[in-house]
């Protein structure tokens, strides 16, 4: 690390230019190739996936995205001559638009079922010739504009569907801008130097910007969800600014001790930079742990987020020291530079709130530990009612046309019309057709079914499908219960004596299968990720207690963060107020990504906190002093880093994307609880109570474990290039040890 940092400092202009060239080159390539994102929830081998494949093979014309135009009259009827004329003209124009394969109007043929019983709502089905990911925003916008042009004072026209959602206005880059501005303010308050506060921002933006463009290129090589770039940016800005903050803090401390600028930057990377690389590696390992789930949808998300973390870490240990050497002593505030010039190097002893809090925790570990546990337990209670499912356009903001169309359909035709089930089967002979022709009456009498369409056969007659409309909304548990009832009870009885093999597909069935696969593999995934974290901490701190406490803290943080997410998104506590739409289920992939990301982020704080305690324990053998010193020296920088990360994560609520907002709130809650409740309260309280047992390791295991050092102890770290006449630094460090007010017990 020291050699890399020294090269970057000596060749600072080359380093900066290389990063700018990389950023410009990748961005240009991404702009030239365009994006190729795909939200493919299909899980090979599931029943819904088999139904989709059979339907696509038997009915190729149904392969394109299906959207709806919904119109509502008030007062009057949709069958009024002027309304029918206006909407027929609009639908004919839509049918002639590029990318539109067909339009099914309620005014033609036997489609009278597309008019509600009260005659005030009707809908038409628009079938595109491509799936959503291959439809251009311009094509979808043309459909919206053409349909909306038919609106009059008494005629309301709304549109819904996957392609239509492409036209919904997002928050643009407002989220990123707000997050970066807040982070800059926090950094300026922490450093008092404008130059020092801007460097972590600049470093993170270059790393994240390069990764953002790289994810666009990645989408051409593998399945990458459309929210992956925003998720990568959310994670990258948070960890990137934090990593740079830790290095700049160490660099400033070196300057205050009289170390020359270049050597201070190299030393910061050689010490704290190693911890940053370790922390980044744990984040990447945790993210790549999603690969064991073997879900193509999550593989792309994992690789995309991992790419972002790698580039932000690389920027922190290469670009940042080069920039630090550019600004020179301006990394310190004017007052700090003046004090250094007038009084020379002085020991930096933690004072103020950090020191007082550390002593307070030492005096009251039991009481504070109980309070921390109570807070975490209360926040985790909503997690017991966690309902995994996928949000749909019924969760969009009230003002969006997709939400209006969804609500109008539910009001006019029942809630199940927004998520019909599709039953698909291969048809053998006459007995199969007879059974299918009688199946609709059996299904109509099934609990939870609102209506059933007759069987539709393809041109060759070897494949058929039926459409079942539930009497409950797609996200309701009753709809999931209906899917299970059809698969386990109703359809097996109907298949008896025939060669039929009916598969239940459709939106709800597909989402249920996706969630079931994830839930089934989640214990293995969590066990692997947490087990790996325990091994890494065991190697780093040579203790059994430290990794076990870290594992428990990770589980507690995830459970409590999910409690917050359930309250806001599933129970709807403030979701409409925040512009996040109506309450609904929690995305099934959120637990997986949350565990991965939170594991990495919590490892950051664990490493920076416990490594200082471990250093003090090795030097003094005094657990109380080790915990007190570690907490006093690291709590301020950990809390500053947490405030920055929380600000960045919460800013993504402004993105206008429900999934990204869910990630933002979940990660912000997890980081807040981890930093302010766990790391600065519960962890030190437990370590005070456990005493020397914190550092116990069986002698037989001690002899067999390899020795690694995450961050060399500062007093023993080598300052590259230090000359004999710079022994003042050693004197300062020794003086700091001898006159340390932290020796006063709590």
C-alpha positions in Angstrom: 0.0 0.0 0.0 2.8 2.4 0.9 4.5 1.8 -2.5 1.3 2.4 -4.4 0.5 5.6 -2.5 4.0 6.9 -2.9 3.8 6.4 -6.7 0.5 8.2 -6.8 1.8 11.1 -4.8 5.0 11.4 -6.9 3.0 11.2 -10.1 -0.1 13.0 -8.9 -0.9 14.7 -12.2 -0.6 11.4 -14.1 -2.8 9.7 -11.5 -5.5 12.3 -11.8 -5.4 12.3 -15.6 -5.6 8.5 -15.7 -8.8 8.6 -13.6 -10.3 11.3 -15.8 -9.5 9.4 -19.0 -11.0 6.2 -17.5 -14.2 8.1 -16.5 -14.5 9.8 -19.9 -13.8 6.7 -21.9 -16.2 4.4 -20.0 -18.9 7.1 -20.1 -18.5 7.6 -23.9 -18.6 3.8 -24.5 -21.8 3.6 -22.4 -23.4 6.5 -24.2 -22.5 4.9 -27.6 -23.9 1.4 -26.8 -26.9 2.5 -24.9 -28.5 0.5 -22.0 -29.8 -3.1 -22.0 -31.3 -3.5 -18.6 -33.8 -6.3 -17.9 -36.1 -7.0 -15.0 -36.5 -10.7 -15.6 -37.9 -12.3 -12.4 -38.2 -15.6 -14.1 -36.7 -18.5 -12.1 -35.9 -21.5 -14.3 -37.7 -24.7 -13.1 -40.6 -22.9 -11.4 -44.2 -23.5 -12.5 -44.8 -19.9 -13.5 -41.7 -20.0 -15.7 -42.9 -23.2 -17.4 -46.2 -21.6 -18.0 -44.6 -18.5 -19.5 -42.4 -20.7 -21.8 -45.4 -22.8 -22.9 -47.5 -19.7 -23.6 -44.7 -18.1 -25.6 -44.2 -21.2 -27.7 -47.8 -21.8 -28.3 -48.9 -18.2 -28.7 -46.0 -16.2 -30.2 -48.3 -13.2 -30.8 -48.7 -12.8 -27.0 -45.0 -12.4 -26.5 -45.0 -8.6 -26.5 -45.7 -6.3 -23.5 -49.4 -5.8 -22.8 -50.6 -2.4 -21.6 -54.0 -0.8 -21.0 -55.8 2.4 -21.8 -58.5 3.0 -19.2 -61.2 5.7 -19.6 -63.9 6.9 -17.2 -66.8 9.1 -17.8 -68.4 11.4 -15.2 -71.3 11.8 -15.7 -72.6 9.7 -18.6 -71.6 6.4 -20.1 -68.6 5.1 -22.0 -71.1 3.9 -24.6 -72.3 7.4 -25.4 -71.8 8.2 -29.1 -69.3 11.1 -28.5 -67.2 9.1 -26.1 -67.2 6.0 -28.3 -66.2 8.1 -31.3 -63.4 9.9 -29.5 -61.9 6.8 -28.0 -62.2 4.7 -31.2 -60.4 7.4 -33.1 -57.6 7.5 -30.4 -57.3 3.7 -30.4 -57.0 3.6 -34.2 -54.2 6.1 -34.1 -52.5 4.1 -31.4 -52.7 0.9 -33.5 -50.8 2.8 -36.3 -48.0 3.8 -34.0 -44.5 2.2 -34.4 -43.9 -0.7 -32.0 -47.6 -1.4 -31.5 -48.7 -4.9 -32.6 -52.4 -4.8 -31.9 -55.2 -3.0 -30.0 -58.2 -4.7 -28.5 -61.1 -2.3 -28.2 -64.3 -2.9 -26.1 -66.3 -1.4 -29.0 -65.3 -4.2 -31.3 -66.4 -7.9 -31.5 -67.1 -9.8 -28.4 -65.1 -7.7 -26.0 -68.0 -6.2 -24.1 -66.5 -7.5 -20.9 -64.1 -4.6 -21.1 -66.9 -2.3 -20.1 -67.8 -2.1 -16.4 -71.3 -3.0 -15.2 -72.1 0.6 -14.4 -71.1 1.6 -17.9 -68.8 4.4 -16.7 -65.4 2.7 -17.1 -63.9 0.8 -20.0 -60.4 -0.3 -21.1 -58.6 -1.4 -24.2 -55.6 -3.7 -24.4 -52.5 -2.6 -26.3 -50.0 -5.2 -27.3 -46.5 -4.1 -28.3 -44.3 -6.2 -30.5 -41.5 -6.3 -27.9 -41.1 -6.9 -24.2 -40.8 -3.8 -21.9 -37.0 -3.9 -21.8 -36.8 -3.6 -25.7 -39.4 -0.8 -26.0 -38.1 2.7 -26.4 -39.3 5.5 -24.1 -40.3 7.5 -27.2 -42.6 4.7 -28.5 -44.3 4.5 -25.1 -44.6 8.2 -24.8 -46.3 8.4 -28.2 -49.0 6.0 -27.0 -49.5 8.1 -23.8 -49.8 11.4 -25.8 -52.2 9.9 -28.3 -54.5 8.5 -25.6 -54.4 11.6 -23.5 -55.3 13.8 -26.4 -58.8 12.2 -26.3 -59.5 13.7 -22.8 -62.3 16.2 -22.4 -64.1 17.7 -19.4 -66.2 14.6 -18.7 -63.8 12.0 -20.1 -60.7 10.9 -18.1 -58.1 8.8 -19.8 -55.3 6.9 -17.9 -52.8 4.3 -19.0 -51.0 1.4 -17.2 -48.6 -1.3 -17.9 -44.9 -2.0 -18.1 -44.1 0.1 -21.2 -46.2 3.0 -19.9 -44.1 3.0 -16.7 -41.1 4.0 -18.8 -42.7 7.4 -19.3 -43.1 8.2 -15.6 -41.0 11.1 -14.6 -38.3 10.3 -12.1 -36.5 12.5 -9.7 -33.6 12.8 -12.2 -30.3 13.3 -10.3 -31.9 15.3 -7.5 -31.3 12.5 -5.1 -27.6 12.4 -5.8 -27.3 16.2 -5.7 -29.0 16.5 -2.3 -27.0 13.6 -0.8 -23.7 15.1 -2.0 -24.5 18.6 -0.8 -25.4 17.3 2.7 -22.3 15.2 2.8 -20.2 18.2 1.8 -21.7 20.3 4.7 -21.0 17.5 7.2 -17.4 17.2 6.0 -16.9 21.0 6.2 -18.2 21.1 9.7 -16.0 18.2 10.7 -12.8 19.5 9.0 -13.2 23.2 8.9 -11.4 23.2 5.6 -13.2 23.6 2.3 -10.4 21.8 0.3 -10.4 18.8 2.7 -14.2 18.5 2.7 -14.4 18.5 -1.2 -11.8 15.8 -1.7 -13.9 12.9 -0.4 -16.8 14.1 -2.6 -14.6 14.4 -5.7 -13.0 11.0 -5.1 -16.4 9.3 -4.6 -18.0 11.0 -7.6 -15.2 9.9 -10.0 -15.3 6.3 -8.7 -19.1 6.1 -8.7 -19.4 7.9 -12.1 -17.0 5.5 -13.7 -18.9 2.5 -12.2 -22.3 3.9 -13.2 -21.2 4.0 -16.9 -19.6 0.6 -16.5 -22.9 -0.9 -15.3 -24.5 0.3 -18.5 -21.9 -1.7 -20.4 -22.3 -4.7 -18.1 -26.0 -4.9 -19.1 -25.0 -6.0 -22.6 -23.1 -9.0 -21.1 -25.5 -10.3 -18.5 -28.9 -9.7 -17.0 -28.8 -6.5 -15.0 -31.9 -5.0 -13.4 -32.9 -1.4 -14.3 -32.5 -0.3 -10.7 -28.9 -1.7 -10.5 -27.2 1.6 -11.6 -29.1 3.6 -9.0 -28.5 1.0 -6.3 -24.8 1.0 -7.2 -24.7 4.7 -7.0 -26.5 4.7 -3.6 -24.0 2.2 -2.2 -21.0 3.8 -3.9 -21.6 7.3 -2.8 -22.2 6.1 0.8 -19.1 4.0 1.1 -16.9 6.1 -1.2 -17.3 9.2 0.8 -16.9 7.3 4.0 -13.7 5.6 2.9 -12.2 8.9 1.8 -13.3 10.5 5.1 -11.3 7.9 7.1 -8.2 8.4 5.0 -8.4 12.2 5.1 -8.9 12.1 8.8 -5.7 10.1 9.3 -3.9 12.4 6.8 -4.9 15.5 8.8 -3.8 13.8 12.1 -0.4 13.2 10.5 -0.1 16.9 9.4 -1.0 18.0 13.0 1.9 15.9 14.2 4.4 17.6 11.9 4.6 15.1 9.1 5.4 16.6 5.7 2.4 16.6 3.3 3.6 13.9 0.9 4.6 11.6 3.7 1.4 12.2 5.6 -0.6 11.1 2.6 1.5 8.0 2.0 1.2 7.1 5.7 -2.5 7.6 5.7 -2.9 5.1 2.9 -0.4 2.7 4.3 -2.4 2.5 7.6 -6.1 3.5 7.2 -6.0 2.7 3.5 -5.4 -0.9 4.4 -8.5 -0.9 6.6 -10.4 0.7 3.7 -9.3 -2.1 1.3 -10.2 -4.7 3.9 -13.6 -3.2 4.5 -14.3 -2.8 0.7 -13.3 -6.4 0.2 -15.8 -7.6 2.8 -18.5 -5.6 1.1 -17.6 -7.2 -2.3 -17.4 -10.7 -0.8 -20.8 -10.2 0.8 -22.4 -8.9 -2.4 -20.9 -11.7 -4.5 -22.4 -14.1 -1.9 -25.6 -13.5 -3.8 -24.2 -15.7 -6.6 -24.8 -18.8 -4.5 -28.6 -18.2 -4.9 -28.1 -18.9 -8.7 -30.7 -16.3 -9.7 -29.8 -14.5 -12.9 -31.7 -11.4 -11.8 -29.6 -11.0 -8.6 -26.3 -12.0 -10.3 -26.3 -8.8 -12.3 -27.2 -6.7 -9.2 -24.4 -8.3 -7.2 -21.7 -7.8 -9.9 -22.9 -4.2 -10.6 -22.8 -3.2 -6.9 -19.4 -5.0 -6.5 -18.0 -3.1 -9.4 -19.0 0.2 -7.8 -17.4 -0.7 -4.5 -14.2 -1.8 -6.2 -13.8 1.4 -8.1 -14.6 3.6 -5.1 -12.0 1.8 -3.0 -9.5 2.1 -5.9 -10.1 5.8 -6.1 -9.7 6.2 -2.3 -6.2 4.6 -2.3 -4.9 6.1 -5.5 -6.7 9.3 -6.6 -7.2 10.6 -3.1 -3.5 10.7 -2.0 -2.7 12.4 -5.3 -5.3 15.1 -4.6 -4.1 15.4 -1.0 -0.6 16.2 -2.2 -2.1 18.9 -4.5 -3.8 20.8 -1.8 -0.9 20.5 0.6 -1.3 21.9 4.1 -4.8 23.3 3.2 -6.2 20.0 4.4 -6.1 21.7 7.7 -8.2 24.7 8.5 -6.6 28.2 8.8 -6.8 28.0 12.6 -5.2 24.6 12.7 -2.4 25.7 10.4 -1.7 28.8 12.4 -1.7 26.8 15.7 0.7 24.2 14.1 3.0 27.1 13.0 3.0 28.8 16.4 3.1 25.9 18.8 4.5 23.1 16.7 3.3 19.5 16.7 1.0 18.6 19.6 -0.5 15.3 20.7 -4.2 14.9 19.7 -6.1 13.6 22.7 -9.8 13.0 22.4 -11.8 15.5 24.5 -15.3 16.8 24.6 -18.4 14.7 24.0 -16.5 11.6 22.6 -14.3 11.3 25.8 -17.2 12.0 28.1 -19.5 9.5 26.4 -16.8 6.8 26.5 -16.4 7.3 30.2 -20.2 7.3 30.7 -20.5 3.9 28.9 -17.8 2.5 31.1 -19.6 3.6 34.3 -23.1 2.3 33.2 -22.6 -0.7 30.9 -25.5 -2.8 32.2 -28.1 -0.1 32.1 -27.0 1.2 28.7 -26.8 -2.3 27.3 -30.4 -3.0 28.4 -31.6 0.3 26.8 -29.9 -0.5 23.5 -31.4 -4.0 23.4 -34.8 -2.7 24.2 -34.6 -0.1 21.3 -33.5 -2.8 18.9 -36.2 -5.2 20.0 -39.0 -2.7 19.7 -37.9 -1.7 16.2 -37.6 -5.3 15.1 -41.2 -6.2 16.1 -42.8 -5.2 12.8 -40.5 -7.7 11.1 -42.6 -10.5 12.4 -45.4 -9.5 10.0 -43.0 -9.2 7.0 -44.9 -10.1 3.7 -42.6 -10.6 0.7 -44.0 -9.7 -2.6 -43.5 -7.4 -5.5 -44.9 -4.0 -5.7 -46.9 -3.1 -8.8 -48.4 0.1 -10.2 -51.0 0.1 -7.5 -48.1 1.3 -5.3 -47.2 4.2 -7.5 -47.9 7.8 -6.3 -51.5 8.9 -6.6 -50.7 11.5 -9.2 -49.2 9.1 -11.7 -51.3 7.9 -14.7 -50.3 4.3 -13.9 -51.8 4.5 -10.4 -54.9 6.2 -11.7 -55.4 3.5 -14.3 -54.8 0.8 -11.7 -57.4 2.3 -9.4 -60.0 2.8 -12.1 -59.7 -0.8 -13.2 -60.0 -2.0 -9.6 -63.1 0.2 -9.1 -64.8 -0.8 -12.3 -63.9 -4.5 -12.6 -62.7 -5.6 -9.2 -59.2 -5.7 -7.7 -58.2 -8.9 -9.4 -58.3 -7.6 -12.9 -54.9 -5.9 -12.3 -53.2 -9.3 -11.8 -55.0 -12.1 -13.6 -53.7 -15.6 -13.4 -52.9 -17.6 -16.6 -53.4 -21.3 -16.8 -51.5 -22.9 -19.7 -51.3 -26.5 -20.8 -50.3 -28.7 -23.7 -53.4 -30.3 -25.2 -53.4 -34.0 -26.3 -56.7 -35.2 -27.7 -60.4 -34.9 -27.5 -60.5 -35.9 -23.8 -58.2 -33.0 -23.0 -60.3 -30.5 -24.9 -63.5 -31.8 -23.3 -61.9 -31.4 -19.8 -60.7 -27.9 -20.7 -64.1 -26.8 -22.0 -65.7 -27.8 -18.6 -62.8 -26.4 -16.5 -64.1 -22.8 -16.6 -67.2 -23.7 -14.6 -65.1 -25.6 -12.0 -62.8 -22.7 -11.6 -65.6 -20.2 -11.4 -67.0 -22.1 -8.4 -63.6 -22.0 -6.7 -63.1 -19.8 -3.6 -61.3 -16.6 -4.5 -62.1 -16.6 -8.2 -64.1 -13.7 -9.6 -64.3 -14.7 -13.2 -62.8 -17.2 -15.8 -62.5 -16.9 -19.5 -63.2 -19.9 -21.7 -60.2 -21.9 -23.0 -58.3 -20.3 -25.9 -56.5 -22.7 -28.3 -53.6 -21.9 -30.6 -53.9 -22.4 -34.4 -52.5 -25.9 -34.2 -54.7 -26.8 -31.3 -51.9 -28.3 -29.2 -51.8 -25.5 -26.6 -54.5 -23.7 -24.6 -54.8 -21.1 -21.9 -57.5 -19.8 -19.6 -57.4 -16.5 -17.8 -58.6 -16.5 -14.1 -59.4 -13.2 -12.4 -59.1 -13.4 -8.6 -61.5 -11.5 -6.4 -58.6 -10.0 -4.5 -55.7 -7.7 -5.4 -52.5 -9.1 -6.8 -50.6 -8.2 -3.6 -53.1 -9.7 -1.2 -52.3 -12.9 0.6 -55.7 -14.2 -0.6 -54.4 -14.2 -4.1 -51.3 -16.1 -3.2 -53.6 -18.6 -1.3 -55.6 -19.0 -4.5 -52.5 -19.8 -6.5 -51.6 -22.4 -4.0 -55.1 -23.8 -3.9 -55.2 -24.1 -7.7 -51.9 -25.9 -7.9 -52.4 -28.3 -5.0 -56.2 -29.0 -5.1 -58.3 -27.8 -8.0 -56.1 -28.5 -11.0 -54.8 -32.0 -10.0 -58.5 -33.1 -9.7 -59.3 -31.6 -13.1 -56.3 -33.4 -14.7 -57.3 -36.8 -13.6 -58.0 -39.1 -16.6 -56.4 -36.8 -19.1 -52.9 -35.9 -20.3 -53.3 -32.3 -19.2 -50.6 -30.7 -17.2 -51.9 -27.3 -16.3 -49.4 -24.7 -15.1 -50.4 -21.5 -13.2 -48.6 -18.4 -14.4 -49.2 -14.7 -14.4 -47.8 -11.8 -12.5 -48.8 -12.9 -9.0 -47.8 -16.6 -9.5 -44.4 -15.5 -10.9 -43.7 -13.2 -8.0 -44.8 -15.8 -5.5 -42.4 -18.4 -7.1 -39.6 -15.8 -7.1 -40.1 -15.0 -3.4 -40.4 -18.7 -2.5 -37.1 -19.5 -4.1 -35.3 -16.7 -2.3 -36.9 -17.5 1.0 -35.9 -21.1 0.6 -32.2 -20.2 0.0 -32.1 -17.3 2.4 -30.9 -19.3 5.5 -28.0 -20.7 3.5 -27.1 -17.3 2.1 -27.2 -15.6 5.5 -25.2 -18.4 7.1 -22.5 -18.2 4.5 -22.2 -14.4 4.6 -22.2 -14.2 8.4 -19.9 -17.2 8.7 -17.4 -15.6 6.3 -17.5 -12.4 8.4 -16.8 -14.3 11.5 -13.8 -16.0 9.9 -12.4 -12.6 8.7 -12.8 -11.0 12.1 -11.3 -14.1 13.8 -8.2 -13.7 11.7 -8.0 -10.0 12.2 -8.5 -9.8 16.0 -7.6 -13.4 17.1 -10.6 -13.7 19.3 -13.8 -15.8 19.4 -15.9 -13.1 21.2 -15.4 -10.3 18.7 -16.7 -12.2 15.6 -19.6 -13.8 17.5 -20.7 -10.4 18.8 -20.4 -8.9 15.3 -22.6 -11.7 13.9 -25.3 -11.0 16.5 -25.1 -7.3 15.9 -25.5 -7.8 12.1 -28.6 -9.9 12.7 -30.0 -7.3 15.1 -29.3 -4.4 12.7 -31.0 -6.2 9.8 -34.1 -7.2 11.9 -34.6 -3.7 13.2 -34.0 -2.0 9.9 -36.6 -4.4 8.4 -39.0 -3.3 11.1 -38.7 0.3 10.0 -39.2 -0.8 6.3 -42.3 -2.9 7.1 -43.8 0.0 9.1 -43.3 2.5 6.3 -43.8 0.5 3.1 -46.0 -2.5 4.2 -48.1 -0.8 6.9 -48.0 2.5 5.0 -46.9 4.7 7.9 -46.1 7.9 6.0 -45.5 6.3 2.6 -48.0 8.5 0.8 -46.7 11.5 2.6 -43.2 10.8 1.4 -44.4 10.3 -2.1 -43.7 6.6 -2.1 -47.2 5.5 -3.1 -49.6 3.1 -1.3 -48.6 0.5 1.2 -47.7 -2.9 -0.2 -45.4 -5.9 0.2 -41.7 -5.8 0.6 -39.6 -6.7 -2.4 -38.4 -10.4 -2.1 -34.8 -9.5 -3.1 -34.5 -6.8 -0.5 -33.5 -9.2 2.3 -30.7 -10.6 0.2 -29.3 -7.3 -0.9 -29.8 -5.8 2.6 -27.9 -8.6 4.3 -25.0 -8.3 1.8 -24.7 -4.5 1.9 -25.3 -4.2 5.6 -22.8 -6.9 6.4 -20.1 -5.0 4.5 -21.0 -1.6 6.0 -21.2 -2.8 9.5 -17.8 -4.5 9.0 -16.4 -1.0 8.3 -17.5 0.3 11.7 -16.5 -2.9 13.4 -13.0 -2.8 11.9 -12.4 0.9 12.6 -13.7 0.6 16.2 -12.3 -2.7 17.4 -9.0 -2.4 15.6 -8.2 0.6 17.9 -9.4 -1.3 20.9 -7.3 -4.3 19.9 -4.2 -2.1 19.4 -4.6 -0.7 23.0 -5.3 -4.2 24.4 -2.0 -5.5 22.8 -0.1 -2.6 24.3 -1.6 -2.5 27.8 -3.5 -5.8 28.4 -6.2 -3.6 30.1 -9.6 -4.3 28.6 -11.3 -1.3 30.3 -8.7 1.1 28.9 -8.8 -0.6 25.5 -12.6 -0.2 25.2 -12.5 3.4 26.6 -9.7 4.5 24.3 -11.1 2.8 21.2 -14.5 4.3 21.6 -13.2 7.8 22.5 -10.9 7.9 19.5 -13.1 6.4 16.8 -16.7 7.4 17.8 -16.4 10.9 16.3 -15.2 9.7 12.9 -17.7 6.8 12.9 -20.6 9.1 13.8 -19.5 11.6 11.1 -19.3 8.8 8.5 -22.7 7.5 9.6 -24.3 10.9 9.2 -22.9 11.2 5.7 -24.0 7.7 4.7 -27.5 8.2 6.2 -27.9 11.5 4.4 -26.9 10.0 1.1 -29.2 7.0 1.5 -32.2 9.1 2.6 -31.7 11.5 -0.3 -32.5 8.6 -2.6 -36.1 8.7 -1.4 -36.3 11.7 -3.8 -35.4 9.4 -6.8 -39.1 8.7 -7.5 -38.4 5.0 -7.6 -40.2 2.9 -4.9 -37.6 0.1 -5.0 -34.6 2.6 -4.7 -36.5 4.5 -1.9 -37.0 1.2 -0.1 -33.3 0.5 -0.3 -32.5 4.0 0.8 -34.7 4.0 3.9 -33.6 0.4 4.8 -29.9 1.1 4.6 -30.2 4.5 6.3 -32.1 2.9 9.2 -29.6 0.1 9.4 -26.6 2.4 9.4 -28.2 4.7 12.0 -28.9 1.8 14.3 -25.5 0.2 13.7 -23.5 3.4 14.3 -25.5 5.1 17.1 -27.0 2.2 19.0 -24.8 -0.8 18.3 -21.2 0.4 17.8 -21.1 3.3 20.1 -23.4 1.9 22.8 -24.1 -1.8 22.9 -20.8 -3.1 21.6 -18.6 -1.1 24.2 -21.1 -1.9 26.9 -20.9 -5.7 26.2 -17.1 -5.5 26.0 -16.9 -3.8 29.3 -19.1 -6.5 30.8 -17.1 -9.4 29.3 -13.7 -8.0 30.3 -10.7 -10.1 29.2 -13.0 -12.7 27.7 -13.4 -10.4 24.7 -9.9 -11.4 23.6 -9.9 -15.1 24.5 -8.8 -17.6 21.9 -7.9 -21.3 22.5 -4.2 -21.8 22.4 -4.4 -24.6 19.8 -6.3 -22.3 17.5 -3.9 -19.4 18.2 -1.0 -21.5 16.9 -2.8 -22.5 13.7 -4.3 -19.2 12.6 -2.3 -17.1 10.1 -1.5 -13.6 11.3 -2.9 -10.6 9.4 -2.9 -6.9 10.2 -5.7 -4.8 9.0 -4.3 -1.5 10.2 -0.8 -1.2 11.7 -0.8 0.5 15.1 -0.1 4.2 14.6 2.7 4.5 17.0 4.6 1.7 15.2 3.6 2.5 11.7 6.5 3.4 9.5 6.4 6.9 8.0 7.9 6.4 4.5 11.0 8.6 4.0 11.2 9.8 7.5 14.6 11.4 8.1 16.7 11.4 11.3 15.9 15.0 12.0 12.2 14.2 12.1 12.3 12.3 15.4 9.9 15.0 16.7 7.1 12.8 15.5 8.1 9.9 17.7 8.4 12.4 20.6 4.9 13.6 20.0 3.6 10.0 20.0 5.4 9.1 23.1 4.2 12.3 24.8 0.7 11.4 23.8 1.0 8.1 25.5 2.5 9.5 28.6 0.1 12.4 29.1 -3.0 10.7 28.0 -6.1 11.9 29.9 -7.8 8.7 28.9 -5.8 6.9 31.6 -8.4 8.3 34.0 -11.0 5.5 34.4 -14.6 6.1 33.8 
